[in-house]
Amino acid sequence: SAAINYLRQSVKDKNKAVESLSALFGALPHSRTDQRAMIVYEIADIGNDRAIDFLSKVAKSDKDYELRSDAVYYLGNIGGEKARAALYEILKSK
């Protein structure tokens, strides 16, 4: 968890931070639920457009119900037009 947080803090460009964290998320096995949840949290904390895209993808397609639920929650907390549109798309797909 500390390494994931350090990775986010060490990259000054927020887009690159989301890119690095999302690559790590994709590389981790699904059994590493705590680390995957921490990555979702860290990306949500960044809260930019790429973070919204990532969270939307997780909310729509991840196999882990808890992570999908967390992604929807974080999208609601980020707010803004893009996050609302992502939530609407998630709702329409269900």
N, C-alpha and C positions, 0 to 999 in steps of 0.2 A: 504493500500500500504506500509506503514511504517513497519507494522508487517511482511509482506511478505519479505521485504528487510532485516529486522532484522533476520528472520528465516534463510535466506541464509547466512548472515554474521556470525551468531552465530555457525554454524556447520563448523568445520575445515575440515572434510573429504568431499571433493567435491562430491564423489559418494553418500554419505549419504544425502548431501544437495539436490541433484537431486531427490533422492528417497523420501525425505520428501516433497519437493515441488510438485512432481508429484502425491503423495498421496493426498495432499491438492487440487490439480487441479481436481482430480477425484471425490473428495467429494463435491466440490462446485457445486451448481446448474448452469445450463447453462445461467440463467438470470443474473448471477454475471459476466458480460462480462469484466468489468474493472479489477476486481481481477484476473480473468482467464488470461487476456492479460498480466497483471503484472507478473504472475507466468511464463508464456511463456518467457517473456523478461528476467527474473532473471535466468531461466534455460539456456537460450541461452548465457547469460553473463558468465556462468560457462564454457560452451563450450567444455566439455570433451566428451568421447565416449557415456556415458549414456545420456548426454544432447542431443547428435545427435540422439540417438535412440528415445528419448522422442519427439523431434521436428519432426522426421520422422513420428512417429505415429500420432501426431496432424495433420500434413500436409496431411496425407492420409485419416484420418477418422473422424476428428472433424466436427460437424454439422455447426459450425460457419465459414462462408467463410473468414471473416477478420482474424480469428486466424489461419486458414490454410494458408492464404497468408503471415501472419507474420512469421509463422514457416518456410516457404520456403525461405523467405528473410533472416532470421537468419541463416539458414543452409548455404546459399550462403556467408554470412559474416564470418562464422566460418572457412570455407575453409577446406583444407586437403582432403585426399583420401576418408575417411569414409563419410564425408559430401557430397562430389561429388557423391559417389556411392548411397547415400540416395536420392539425387536430381534426379539422373538418374532413380532410381526405381520409384520415384513419377511421373516422366515424362512418363515412360512406362505404368504406371497404368491408365493414363488418356486417 
